[in-house]
Amino acid sequence: MAGGTSFGVALALFASSRTFPLSLALVALAGCAMILNNALTNTLLQTLVPDELRGRVMGSIRSSSWDWRRWARSRPAPWLSISGRHGRWRWAA
């Protein structure tokens, strides 16, 4: 719970930060909190699931999260493009 909460707080503070050193520290803190959250989730899954089902459960969790990431990365591409000198997002025509 602390990993997920600290990730959200660090990300919100990063979004509102106006200075580069503070932003760098906050994004590093958010990354550490995300790693902590993933490690805690995996530990809970591995300790709560019975031994004979552990491989199947971990495999299904891993494959479903991989499929979601691949799908999420591919969705904005047809509708958004980067243009201009500063690489601003705009709607594709």
N, C-alpha and C positions, 0 to 999 in steps of 0.2 A: 504494500500500500504506500509506503514511504517513497519507493522508487518511482511509482506512477505519479504521485502528487508532486514530488520534486521535479520530475520531468516537465509536467505541465506548468509549474510556477516558473522554472528556468526559461522555458520557451516563451511564456507570456512576457517575462521581463526582457528577454532578448528582442522580442518584437517591438517593445517600446523604447529600447535603448537608442541613444543618439551618438554615442562615442564608440570608436573602434575598439579600444582596449577592453572596455566593459562588455561590448558585444562578443569579443573573442573569449573572454572568461565565461560568459553566460552560455555560449554555445558549447564550450568544453564541458561545463557543468551539466548541461542538458544531455550531452552524449554519455557522460558517466552515469547519469541517472537512468538513461535508457538501457545501458548495459546491466546495471544493477537490477532493473525491473525484469529484463529477460532472464537473467540468472535466477532470480527468485521464482519466476513463473516455471522455468524448467525444473527447478528443484522441487517445487510443490507437485508438479505433474508426476515426476519420477517417484516421489515418496507416496503419493496417494493412489496411484494406479497399481493393481496387482501385477506381480512379476510376469505372469504368462501373457499379459496384454500390453506390457510397457512398450515394446517395440512397435506394435501396431498403432498405439495412441500417439507416440512421439512422431512416427512417420506420417500419420494423417495430419497432425498439427503442423509439421514442417512443410508438407506438400501444399496444404491449404493456404498457409501464409505466403509461400512462394508464388502460388498462382495469383493471389490477390495483389502482390507487389507487381508482378509482370503485367496484370491487367490494368492496374492503376497507372503505371508508367506509359502504357500505350494509348490510353484514352484521350489525353489532352492534345496529342499530336495533330489529329485532323482538323481541329477547330482553332488552335492557337499557333502563332508563329512569332519568332523573334525578329524584330526589324529596327532600323534606326541606328544612330551612332552609339547609343547607350544600351542597346539590347533590351528595349522595352517590349513587354508583351502586347500584342494586339490581336484582334479577331481576324482569322484568315478569311479572305474573300472567296 
